[in-house]
Amino acid sequence: MINIATIIDDLSMSQKSFYLIKEFNKCISNTDISTGIFYNRISTPPIEPLFACKNVAFLGSYQGVIISTTAQEAEITLKTANNSKRFLYLWDMDWTMKPVDFDKYMSILRDDRLRIIARSQSHVDCIENFCNKNVVGIVDNWDIDSLMEITR
């Protein structure tokens, strides 16, 4: 059984939430894959999730692949003591839109326990230039097949 989950601030109406739920719902017929979401704030999702959605408080008991989408969420996964493979799927690059604490971002992004996934080749170039760390792969809009291949 493959456990794959993501940690997200909330599942509110957004492109990120829509594609995440759409792709994770595809796994409902495959009994070898268990998908789930850990959220910080409860909200109404854009489409109905057909998998477990739990509060981030339950992350400590999770074992499997955990994917965060922001540096703040990645920091939560790094501080949680569990047996998980940690990934950061950088959906947006916060440092290009607002001021960030550079030292804190570098300590998160450059952590050896965290593998970074990008959305496109242009994102790869920007991420690698920013933190001087190689990206492990490119996944377009939460494509579940690409995610499964990269996270194995």
C-alpha positions in Angstrom: 0.0 0.0 0.0 1.3 3.4 -1.0 0.3 6.3 1.3 0.4 9.8 -0.3 -0.9 12.9 1.4 -0.6 16.6 1.2 -0.6 19.3 3.8 -2.4 22.5 2.6 -3.5 25.6 4.4 -7.1 25.1 3.2 -9.1 23.6 0.4 -10.8 26.9 -0.6 -11.8 27.7 -4.2 -8.5 27.8 -6.1 -6.7 26.2 -9.0 -4.4 24.4 -6.6 -7.3 22.8 -4.6 -9.2 21.9 -7.7 -6.4 20.0 -9.4 -5.2 18.4 -6.2 -8.7 17.0 -5.4 -9.3 16.0 -9.1 -6.0 14.1 -9.3 -6.3 12.4 -5.8 -9.9 11.4 -6.6 -8.5 9.4 -9.6 -6.9 7.0 -7.1 -10.2 5.9 -5.6 -10.4 2.8 -7.8 -6.8 1.7 -7.0 -6.7 -0.1 -3.7 -2.9 0.0 -3.7 -2.9 3.8 -3.3 -4.3 5.7 -0.3 -4.5 9.5 -0.7 -5.4 12.1 1.9 -5.1 15.8 2.8 -4.1 17.5 6.1 -5.5 21.0 6.3 -4.9 24.0 8.7 -8.2 25.7 8.2 -11.5 24.0 7.2 -13.2 25.4 4.1 -15.5 24.4 1.3 -13.6 22.6 -1.5 -14.2 23.4 -5.2 -15.2 19.7 -5.8 -16.0 16.8 -3.5 -12.9 14.9 -2.2 -13.3 11.1 -2.3 -10.6 10.6 0.3 -9.7 11.4 3.9 -9.3 15.1 4.8 -7.9 15.6 8.3 -6.7 18.4 10.5 -3.0 18.9 10.5 -3.0 17.9 14.2 -3.2 14.3 13.0 0.1 14.5 11.0 2.1 13.1 13.8 0.6 9.6 13.3 0.9 9.6 9.5 3.4 7.4 7.7 4.0 7.7 4.0 4.7 10.4 1.5 3.8 13.9 2.6 3.7 16.8 0.1 3.6 20.4 1.2 2.9 23.3 -1.2 4.5 26.3 0.7 7.6 26.8 2.8 5.4 27.3 5.9 3.7 23.9 5.3 7.1 22.3 4.7 8.3 23.7 8.0 5.4 21.9 9.7 6.3 18.6 8.1 10.0 19.0 9.1 9.0 19.7 12.7 6.7 16.7 12.9 8.3 13.6 14.2 6.9 10.8 12.0 8.2 8.3 9.4 7.4 10.2 6.2 9.2 11.0 3.0 8.9 14.8 2.8 8.4 16.7 -0.5 7.7 20.3 -1.3 5.7 20.9 -4.4 6.3 24.6 -4.8 3.0 25.7 -6.4 3.8 29.4 -6.1 7.2 31.0 -5.4 6.3 33.3 -2.4 9.7 35.1 -2.5 8.8 36.6 -5.9 5.5 38.1 -4.7 6.3 39.4 -1.2 9.2 39.9 1.1 10.3 36.8 3.0 12.8 36.0 5.7 15.7 34.7 3.5 17.5 32.8 6.3 14.3 31.0 7.4 13.4 30.1 3.8 16.9 28.8 3.1 16.9 26.6 6.3 13.6 25.1 5.1 14.3 24.7 1.4 17.9 23.4 1.8 17.0 20.9 4.5 18.3 17.5 3.4 15.1 15.7 4.4 13.0 17.8 2.0 12.8 17.1 -1.8 11.5 19.8 -4.0 9.1 19.4 -6.9 8.4 22.2 -9.4 5.4 23.0 -11.7 7.4 23.8 -14.9 10.9 24.2 -16.2 10.8 27.9 -15.7 10.0 27.2 -12.0 12.9 24.8 -11.8 15.3 27.5 -13.0 13.9 30.0 -10.6 13.9 27.6 -7.6 17.4 26.3 -8.3 18.7 29.8 -8.7 17.1 31.0 -5.5 18.1 28.2 -3.1 21.0 26.4 -5.0 19.3 23.0 -4.5 18.3 20.6 -7.3 14.7 19.9 -8.0 13.7 16.2 -8.1 11.1 16.6 -10.8 8.4 18.5 -12.6 4.7 17.8 -12.0 2.0 19.7 -13.9 -1.2 20.5 -12.0 -0.9 17.6 -9.5 -0.7 14.9 -12.2 -1.0 11.8 -10.0 1.1 9.6 -12.4 4.0 12.0 -12.3 3.7 12.4 -8.5 3.7 8.6 -8.0 6.8 8.3 -10.2 8.8 11.0 -8.4 7.8 10.1 -4.9 8.7 6.4 -5.0 
